Amino acid sequence: MDALITNDATVLGLLFLVLGTVFYTETLDRFAKFYAVVPALLLCYFIPGIMNSIGLIDGESSKLYYVASRYLLPATLVLLTLGADLPGVFKLGPKALIMFLTGTLGIILGGPVAILFTKTLFPEMFAEMGAEQMWRGMTTVAGSWIGGGANQASMKEIFEVSDQAFSIFVVVDIMVANVWMAVLLILAGRSAKVDKAFKADTAAIFDLKDRLEKIQKENQKTPSTQNLMIIAAVGFVLTGLAHLIADNVAPFIKTNYPELSRFSLTSSFFWLIVSATTFGVALSFTKARKLEYYGASRVGSVMLYVLIATIGMHMNVTEIFSHPGLFIIGFVWMLFHAVLMLGVGRLIKAPLFFIAVGSQANVGGAASAPVVASVFHQSLASVGVLLAVLGYVLGTYGAWLCAQLMRWAAV
């Protein structure tokens, strides 16, 4: 049956209506309880998915996702990573960095562990979806939990994840991540007791709080049209350059080293994403990083949510209920991450703040890491952003490594 609306311009207008409504209602007090239970991000995926499922639009025939994934996604990665203050991350001290990297390692290793666990104890569930679809679908969760939505979309394309598998694992990702975030918020309310049990030194956190408050006041800017145009130019010029590199490198490898296809090195999209991420990281060491003061990451975030809505267009929400057992994989994966975080935190006597924010900077990204950080103190929210941006930098590389390990575990 043909969709009711097939004009992509009209569909794009509907997607922006959805995004605008979600973000507007999120600011209203009367919706506070609703959004405390249902994350805005989930709605940005699901409402377009419902529209697709009932035949209002047809995500399969629309060209919007192709445009968003090939043009907006690379620009988003550039703009989200160019503001990465990597020297500033190192100034947080070794414990903050150790806990963040422990979180990344927990996701990378937790994926194959969850697959091996499922294959051993629930072989029928594993066989139902199939090993190939299982590990491919899980790569999108790895991209999300190490980096964010942009990295998640990258993994979907790089590993050719089916729309059915993606629909299911988006829900696994969001539901499990939000349960873990709730646990972290509960622990944050008992941080004094946890820090005492871990014998952690919290003096560095108070020093950090004072320093960040000063930096925020000194660098906050109001963007002009000129600033926004420069930000857009940087994002899309480097996107064009990334396409140029991908269009030449991928065919060269495919012709001369075809055996590397199993590592996705013959994929043009892989080189597109790696190039865009690398450009953003390189810019973070130049004066271009100051574009972040004028809202580079906000512009990137707008493009990211457009991408998320176009991904949602391909979802069939009825598929979610066909594989409820996959939530077991998600919780085993997150449990491995949590145990590793708390174990290493106790070993190095890290404050709960570094444990919680280091974890959420991976799993929740820039959307929720500041929320967890601000529970400890409002001025510390920027630490969550800082570490989350580092997650964007590592997201593509870490998720790709996790994918290779999950491929081994599954096949």
Secondary structure, DSSP 8 states (H G I E B T S, - for coil): ---S---HHHHHHHHHHHHHHHHHHHTSGGGHHHHHHS-HHHHHHHHHHHHHHTTSS-TTT-SHHHHIIIIIHHHHHHHHHTT--HHHHHHT-HHHHHHHHHHHHHHHHHHHHHHHHHHHH-HHHHHHH-HHHHHHHHHHHHHHHHT-HHHHHHHHHHTT--HHHHHHHHHHHHHHHHHHHHHHHHHHTTHHHHHHHHT---HHHHHHHHHHHHHHHHH-----HHHHHHHHHHHHHHHHHHHHHHHHHHHHHHHH-GGGGGGTTT-HHHHHHHHHHHHHHHHTTSGGGGGGGGTHHHHHHHHHHHHHHHHHTT--GGGGGG-TTHHHHHHHHHHHHHHHHHHHHHHHT--HHHHHHHHHHHHTGGGTHHHHHHHH-GGGHHHHHHHHHHHHHHHHHHHHHHHHHHHHHH-
